[in-house]
């Protein structure tokens, strides 16, 4: 995501114009099925002068039924010929509401977006099954929209792809194969390495020869002294003089 481009477009983005509303007078036709019936009303520029472009329409409708409420279907047709299906057939609703009754409800449609509300609006009502009779008791329309076009054909809100001028070239990495010099920043502690001398102690063997002072035929004893106790303990044993 290019955050710079998003902010740049946000600075010049044009919001939709101010929303206006206008409501028609209520009609009470008291039209009944079993066949499809319709009722129309005319909206003039004096009735809704502040809206040239519709956003959505709300139809406040009251109808009554003899049985099976879910059989009721409603359609709203705009002056431009757009037909919006406001209420569909509902099987479960028909089963749950067998007894006679009436319903008042607000039905909203966005099918007429950007249309002009001036002209003839028609409401159609029918029953899915001929067993039920539906009566259109009353209806009113409320229009929501703007005076000017909320989305011009060519406006500043059209976003086009632009090249990213940000320099994203990666930094160069130089490797010196001859000499490697480590640089330590001032705020990074330096760790010293100490080499311990773990050379084992030497073992000394002291060998001496004791020469007898007795006659020539007296035997001579040769004694070897070994250091067998670490770290350094020397046991010096000299030969005995057998002849005194």
Secondary structure, 3 states (H helix, E strand, C coil): CCHHHHHHHHHHCCCCCCCEEEECCCECCCEECCCCEEEEEEECCCCCCCCCEEEEEEEEEEEEECCCHHHEEEEEECCCCCEEEEECCCHHHHHHCCCCEEEEEEEEECCCCCCCCCEEEEEEEEECCCCCCEEEEEEEEEEEEECCCCCCCCCCCCCCCCCCCCCCCCCCCCCCCCCCCCCCCCCCCCCCCCCCCCCCCCCCEEEEECCCCCCCCCCCCEEEEECCECCCECCCCCCCCCCC
